[in-house]
Amino acid sequence: MPRVVPENIQKKQARDAKLLKELKDRRDQERKERAEKRKQLAANAEKYYNEYQATERSLVDNLRQAKAAGNFFVPAEAKVAFAIRTRGINKLDPKCKKIMQLLRLRQLHNGVFVRLNKATVNMLRRVEPYITYGFPSQKTIAKLIYKRGYGKVSGSRIPLSDNAIVEKVLGEKHGLTSVEDLVHEISTCGPHFKEANNFLWPFKLNSPRKGFAEKRHPYHNGGVWGNREDQINELVKRMI
């Protein structure tokens, strides 16, 4: 005589089988989505790399053509600056203090990206004796974000160790789903630069190797503060 399975046991087995199937289907779907996402991220990274290479090649070609023709070639003005605080709070007047707060340069050796326009250029010039700034290359921007990048997630400072951190904050509204997207948005000064820059926590840099020269003097007189233009890349390299 076959063994009779109680009805409550049958119901439990059916429920467990249903839950197990739902779990398996969900995991399969998540695995498929992750694979598609990895493929998309790889395609984006390749597209950005080709874009950077084309821009660099175009600049070199224009310089060579101008030199061959005996002319001058003036590159386009930089759209993004990187500012580093070089002095503390001593003798800091209230207006400069407020500008430092607006720039988010609250501590010594803090660094931030700044979109260049008339207002921000005037702000940088007003606090020049307390900061040094310049125009970072794409490689410098990528190195800063990958090596020293932290994001603002619910008011907390979170290291950018995973693309999911960027996607959680900037993905749905602004279409930035990876750290590479973040680098591209900052380096090209894209339409969502403000949101991407606000997401990035101010960079906490080290004191530069071999130290600063003369903090009291401007950079063009052999000192520290002021506009370094593309020489900011060398300083950032010493401070990472």
C-alpha positions, 0 to 999 in steps of 0.5 A, spaced: 500 500 500 503 506 497 505 511 503 500 517 504 503 524 504 499 528 509 496 534 505 500 539 509 507 536 507 504 536 500 503 544 500 509 545 503 513 541 498 509 545 492 511 551 496 518 550 496 519 548 489 515 554 487 520 558 491 526 555 488 524 555 481 523 563 482 529 564 486 533 560 480 529 564 475 531 571 478 538 568 479 539 567 471 536 573 470 541 577 474 546 573 471 544 575 464 543 582 466 550 582 469 553 579 462 550 584 458 552 590 463 559 588 462 559 588 455 556 595 454 561 597 459 567 594 455 564 597 449 563 604 452 570 604 455 573 602 448 569 608 445 572 613 450 579 610 449 578 611 441 575 618 442 581 620 447 586 618 442 582 621 436 582 628 440 590 627 442 592 625 434 588 631 432 592 636 436 598 633 434 596 633 427 594 641 427 601 643 431 605 639 425 601 642 420 601 649 423 609 648 424 610 646 417 606 652 414 610 657 418 604 659 422 601 658 430 596 653 432 592 655 438 589 649 442 582 650 444 581 653 451 581 648 457 574 647 460 576 644 466 581 646 472 583 642 478 584 646 484 589 644 490 589 648 497 596 650 499 595 654 505 591 653 512 586 658 515 591 663 517 590 671 515 584 668 511 579 674 510 571 672 510 570 673 503 576 668 501 573 663 506 566 663 503 569 662 496 573 656 499 567 653 502 563 654 495 569 651 492 569 645 497 576 646 499 576 646 506 582 643 508 589 643 506 591 639 500 584 638 498 583 638 491 577 639 486 575 639 479 572 646 477 568 648 470 571 654 468 567 660 466 567 667 468 564 666 475 569 661 477 575 664 474 574 670 478 573 666 484 579 662 483 583 669 482 580 672 488 583 666 492 589 665 488 594 666 494 591 660 498 591 655 492 594 652 486 590 650 480 591 648 472 588 644 467 589 637 468 589 632 462 585 626 461 590 621 464 591 625 470 583 626 471 583 618 470 588 617 475 585 621 481 578 618 480 581 611 480 586 612 485 583 617 490 576 617 488 570 617 493 563 618 492 558 621 496 552 616 497 547 618 502 552 623 505 557 618 507 564 618 503 564 611 500 570 609 496 569 608 488 571 600 488 565 598 484 561 601 478 554 599 482 556 605 487 556 610 481 550 607 478 546 607 484 547 615 485 548 617 477 545 612 473 537 613 473 537 620 472 544 622 469 546 615 465 552 615 468 553 607 470 561 606 471 567 609 473 569 610 466 563 614 465 564 619 470 572 620 468 569 621 461 564 626 464 569 630 468 574 630 462 570 632 457 566 637 461 559 634 459 552 636 460 552 632 467 558 635 469 555 639 475 552 632 478 558 628 477 563 633 480 558 634 486 558 626 487 565 626 487 568 627 494 573 633 495 580 629 493 584 628 500 592 629 497 598 627 500 604 633 501 607 633 495 614 629 494 620 633 495 615 638 498 613 645 496 618 651 494 616 658 496 609 658 499 609 666 499 611 667 492 606 665 485 608 659 481 611 664 475 616 667 480 618 660 483 613 659 488 607 655 489 600 659 488 597 661 482 595 658 475 600 652 473 596 651 466 598 644 464 604 643 469 598 641 474 599 634 472 606 634 474 604 636 481 598 631 482 603 626 480 607 628 486 601 628 491 597 622 489 
